[in-house]
């Protein structure tokens, strides 16, 4: 009888410990992630992490995704944007190799984003959580994984269009180099029809640049929460 009673007390103690860990984790997700404006993925202290118990691994799904995004998408994106940056019409003609490299790099970033998202989604699907935690965790996951990934994806089509249009303008200038003279930032066109077509292509390029600005503004709003 005494052994059975002791075993019963042990089960109760384990149950209370799990409940306390779940409560601590829920509180962390609610107050440190969901209640904060914008994208926030705070690193828990050693004490906080210990208080989560096994649920610390659930939070690792979120932090691993964001770390993977930073290393394989966000930082390389800066390099792609720098390589594809255009300062003048002359760049369209002289930096076609850079533009092609930037476009190829963009495809790699899209693949990396898909890989990071698929990994996180698979890990999320495997988590076993009581209903009260699942409701809060799913909201935190959407805010820190699903929405950032979806917002990032909106930038890719706009960048693709800009790089395609920029490469098309560069090719057009090369094909009509007997009629188009580019000296520094100055462009002189000796054929009216060629001038009209070049203007049309440049207007299209400018319009697509606006789409990138809009996508970037949406991303900033997501990050800042405004």
N, C-alpha and C positions, 0 to 999 in steps of 0.2 A: 504493500500500500504506500509506503513512504517513497519508494522508487517511482511509482506512478505519479505521485503528487509532485515530486521534484521535477519529473519530465514535463508535467503540465505547466509548472511555473516557468520552465525553460522555454517552452513554446510561447507563452504569453510575453516573456521578455523579448524574444526574437521579433514577435509581432509588433510590440511597442517600438522597438528600434527601427524597424522598417517604416513605420508610420511617421516617426520623427524625422527620418532621413527624407522621406517623401515630402513632408511639410516644409522642411528646409529648402529642398530643391524647388518646390512650387513657389515659395516666397522669393527665391532668387530670380527665377524666370519672370515672375510678375513685376517685381520692383526694379530689377536691374536691366531687364530686356524690354518687356512689353510696355511698362509705364514710362520709359524714356523716349524722347522724340528721336526720330531717325533710326539709322542702323547702328545698333550697339551690341557688341559681342564681348562683354567684359571677361577678363581672366579671373576666375575665382582664386581667392587666397588658399593656401594650404589648409587652413582651418575650415574654410567654407567647403572645399573639396572633400575633406574628411567627413564633414557633416552630411554630405549627400550619399555617402556609402556607395553602393553599386550604381546609383543613378548618376554618378560622376561620368561614367562611360556614355550615358545618354547625352550629356552635354557635349562630350567630346565629338559626337557626330556633327554638331553645329560648328564647333571651333575648328575641327579638321577641315571642314568644307571651306570656311573663310580663310584659313591659312593657305589651303591649296589654291583658292581663287587669287589670293594676293601674289603668290609665287608664280603661278602658271598662266594667269590671265591679266590681272591689273598692272603689275610691273612691266611685263612684256608689251602691254598695250601702249605704254608711254613710249617705248622704243619704236613701235610701229608708227605711232602718230608723228614722232620726230622725223622718221625717215620719209614719211609721206607728206610732210608739211610743205606747202607751196607759198612762196612769197611774191612771185611775179609770173607773168606769162612766159618769160624766158625759162623758168624752171620746168614748165610743161614740156619744153623741147629738149632741155639739156639733162633732165633728171628722170628720164623714163625708166632707167634701170632701178633707181630707187623706188619709184612708184610700183613697179612690178614686184619688187622684193616686199614692199609694204603690203600689197594685196595678198601675196603668198603667206606672209606672216599672219595676216588676218584670218586666213583659213585655218592656220594652226591654232590660233586662239579660240576659234569657234569649237574646234575639236576638243581642246583642253577643257573648255567650259562644259561641254556635253559630258565629258568623262567625269569631271568633279561632281556634277549634278547627279549623274546616274549612280555614282558611288554613294553619295549622301542619301539619295532616295532609297537605295537598296538597304542601307543600314537602318534608316528610319522605319522601313516596313518591318524589320525584324524585331523592333523593340516591343517588349511586353510591359505594358503600363496600366495601372489602375485607372479607372475612368476620370477621377478628379485630376490626376496628373496629366493624362493624355489630352484633356481639353486645353490645358494651359500650354503644354509642350508643343502641341500641333500649331497653336497660334504663334509661339516663339519660332518654330521651325519655318513657318510661312514667312515671317517677318525677316528672318536672318538668312534663309536659304532660297526659298522659292521665289520671293519677290525680287531680291537682288539679281538672281540668275536671269529671270524674265526681263528685267529692266536692262541688264547688260546686253541681252540678245537683240534688243531694239536698236542698238548702236551699229551692229554689224551690217544690216542691209543698207543703211545710210552711207557708211564708209565704203562699202562695196561699190555703190553707185558713183560716189565721188571719184574713187580710184579708176573706175571704168571710164568715166567721162574725161578725167584728166589724161588718161592714156590715149583716149580717142583724139583729144585736142593736140596732144604731142605728135601723134601719128599724122594728123592733118597738116600741122605746121611743117613736118618733115616732107610730106608728099608735095607741098606747095612752097618749098623753100626758095624757088626762083621768084616767087611773088610775095613772099613774106620775109622781111628782114628784121631780125631781133638783135638789138645792140643794147647790152645792159638791160635796163628795165623798159627800154623804148621798143615799140613794135611798129613797123611801117609795112603797109599792104598796098601793093600797086594795082591790084585787080579788084574791082567793085564787087563782083560776084563772090570772090574769095573772102573779101572783107565782111560781106553780109553773112556768109556761112560761119566764119570764125566768130563773129559777134553772137550769133545764135547759139553756138556751142559754149561760148563763155558764159552767156546768160543762164544756160541750163546748168552749167557747173556751179555758178553762184547760188542758184536755187537749191541745188542739192547740198551745198555747204550749210544752208539754213536748216536743212533737215537734221544735219549732224548737231548743230547748235541746240536744236529743240530736244534731241535725244539726250545730249549731255546735260541740259538743264533739268530734264526729268530725273536723270541719275543723281544729280546733285541734290535735288529735292528729296529723293528717297533716302539718301545718306544723311542729310541734315534734318529731315523731318519737317520740311516747310514747303 
